């Protein structure tokens, strides 16, 4: 095999693409986790806003 030969991964794709795919999958998983966390924070903020609005409406 020559020095310029490309190493193939299990699927026959160049091994470097497997690393890129794994890296992108991890980035996607991280972004999904962050989105889930922010969605939960938004839901909590909305609930607090509803409670404050309700309290203001009953006070006035």
N, C-alpha and C positions, 0 to 999 in steps of 0.2 A: 504494500500500500504506500502511496506517495505521501509526502508531507502536506500536500494540498487537498488530500481526500477529506470528504465531509463525513463525520461520524453520524450514523443514523440511529435514531431512537427506536423503540419497540414497534411503532406504527410505520416505520419506514421514512418518517419525516426527519429532517435534520435535528439532531439532539438539541441544538441551540433554540429551536422553536419550542421544544418541550419546556425548556426553562422559562422562555418568555410567556408561554401559556400559563404555567404554574404561577409565575409572578403576577400576571393579570388576574388570574382566578383569586389570588390572595388579596389583591387590591380591591377587587369587586366585593369579596366577603367583608373586608374592612369597611368599605363604603356602605354596604348594606347594614352593618352593625351601627355605624354612625347615623344613618338615616332612621333606623329603628329608635335609637336613643333620642334623636331630635323630635321624632314623631310623638314619643312619650312625653317629652318636655312640653311640646306644644299642647297636647291634650291636657296636661296639668295646668298650664297657663290659662287655657280656655275655661277650665273648670273654676279656677280662682276668679277669673274675670266675671263669670256668670254669678258666682256667689257675691262678689262685690257689687255688681249691678243690682242684684236682688236686694241686698242690704240697703243700698241707696234708695231704691224705689219704695221700700217699706218705711224708711226713716222720713221720707218727704211726704 
